[in-house]
Amino acid sequence: MSRAFDVIGEHYSEVFAEKPGQVEAGRWLIEHLRGEWVVLDVGCGTGVPTARQLADAGCTVVGVDSSPVMLEIARRNVPNAILFEREMHDLQGLHPRQGRFDGAAAFFSLLMLDRVGVGKALDAIRGVLAAGAVLVIGMVEGDTDYLMRDFLGVPVPLTAYPRSELRDLLSRHGFTVDTLIAEPSVRSTPDTPQQTHLYARCFVTPTM
C-alpha cells in the first residue's frame, strides 16, 4: 500500500483539507496527556493536521508511515517531528528515550489493513503505550474487510466497522473507549467520496 500513497502524495491533503473531527480529537488527546508528552502518530501521512498540531502543543512527536513520499512531505510540514518508515505493526524501539509513549494517534491509517492486520496494529500500539496513556483513532463507518476501491485514481483497500463493533474491537485490544463520535466527512471536491467518519477517544485499560 505504500506505493499507492507514494502516487497520491500531496493530493491527499488537498482532497481532505478540512478535518474538523480529526483536529478536535487531537485537541482531546492533548488535553488528556500526562507525563513527558511523547506521542506516536501511526500512519502520519503528510503530517497535517495531527503531527503538526501535536508539535505545536509542545509534544515530542514520533511519526511512522510506510510511504517514503508521504514521509518526505511530512518532514517539510513538521520539521521537528521524528519520522520513521515503518509498517503499522512494527512499533518497537521508536521512543527517543526508550520509554513508553504518553499517547498515540492513528487517523485513517488502520483502515488500509485487513481485519487481522488491524488487530495486530492495535496490539502493537498498546504494547508501546504507558499505563494511563491515551489513544485517538479515526476510521470509516461500514462493514468491509479489505475492500478495494478507487481513491484519487488509485486502488486502495478499505476496512470499516459498524460503530458498535469498533468499540468492541478496541476493548478486546486493551482500550477503554471514552467517547465515539460519528460525523459526515467534509467533501473538498465533487469526486471526494461521502463517508461517515468515526473518531474514538480512548484510554489504555488498566491491567489487573
ZIGIPE-V584286 format. One line per field, one symbol per residue. ss: DSSP state (a for helix, b for strand, c for the rest). A space follows every 50 residues. Layout:
ss = ???
This chain:
ss = caaaaaaaccaaaaaccccaaaaaaaaaaaaccccccbbbbbccccccca aaaaaacccbbbbbbccaaaaaaaaaaccccbbbbccccccccccccccc bbbbbbbccaaaccaaaaaaaaaaaaacbbbbbbbbbbbbbccbbbbbbb bccbbbbbbbbcaaaaaaaaaaccbbbbbbbbbbcccccccccccbbbbb bbbbcccc
